[in-house]
Amino acid sequence: MQRITNSIMVSDLVKTLNERMRTLNDLQVQIATGRRVNYASDDPAAAAMILQLRNSIGQNEQFQENIQNGMSWLTNTESTLQELNDILIEARADAVEGSNGTLTPEDMAALAEEVDSFLENVFSISNADYVGKSIFGGTNTADPAFNAVRDPVTGQITGVTANAEGIDGAMMRQIDGNETIQINIAGTDLFIPNGVNASEDMFQVLIGLRDALQAGDVDAVGEAIPLLDEVMENTLDFTALAGSKVTRLQNLESTLLSEEVQLTSKLSDQEDVDLVEVMTQMTLEQNAYQVALSIGASVIQPSLADFI
């Protein structure tokens, strides 16, 4: 049988006290941080799960941010398209009125002036911006999407050209792990889908209508009506597209918010500490530590215990 010496008792006491101190320190860290797992060594399996959940929550938050950005852009675009459609409806009404052949030259001139103001509004809308970025400029958002050519005498718009740097680029946002969505509408697709001066050139249709009204050419005014109908149909298609994307993003945002709640709950289950349980455990450990000190002091020579 091994002889129990003071040295062995001191060694056992020091070991016991160190273990109690480590446990007390771990409990104090848990209370201070509010987390059960602060280091991977605390619970390797839980630590791995926590990292995975944090990564999933981070991705979820990024998708939500992308969705909010996309919704803001698309909502602004949708309202801009609705404004554009309202202008085209009024221009068409003027075309119908000017094509009936009963108006005086003065009346036709007044309609021409009104259509010219509609043209100016449409040109302004084509260069609309959102938070300082051109809505219809594709990925080239720093510059105006379109440039106007004006009559040097009257100042009226006689033609509109697209930015030479291009306005066809798609602005994409990743909204899920496997899905991206285009949030912009290319200016060419909306205003000049078949090219400048070609069919459905919104600017040229309005220019032609204005000029026909100024000239009192009733037949030419009537010919502008079906062209306006095509332009309006194209605008309505893009308005509906923007609206459907907003709805899609709203639904997905709700799904992501629900997923975030679930992920956060799972993270809390893995990571958060039960303060009542830890405080109780800490009280027990403190008592055990004090008992160990008392027992040590009674067994070991006082001078040695004091030294320890």
Secondary structure, 3 states (H helix, E strand, C coil): CCCCCHHHHHHHHHHHHHHHHHHHHHHHHHHHHCECCCCHHHCHHHHHHHHHHHHHHHHHHHHHHHHHHHHHHHHHHHHHHHHHHHHHHHHHHHHHHHCCCCCCHHHHHHHHHHHHHHHHHHHHHHCCEECCEECCCCCCCCCCCEEEEECCCCCCEEEEEECCCCCCCCCEEEEECCEEEECCCCHHHHHCCCCCCCCCCHHHHHHHHHHHHHHCCHHHHHHHHHHHHHHHHHHHHHHHHHHHHHHHHHHHHHHHHHHHHHHHHHHHHHHECCHHHHHHHHHHHHHHHHHHHHHHHHHCCHHHHHHC
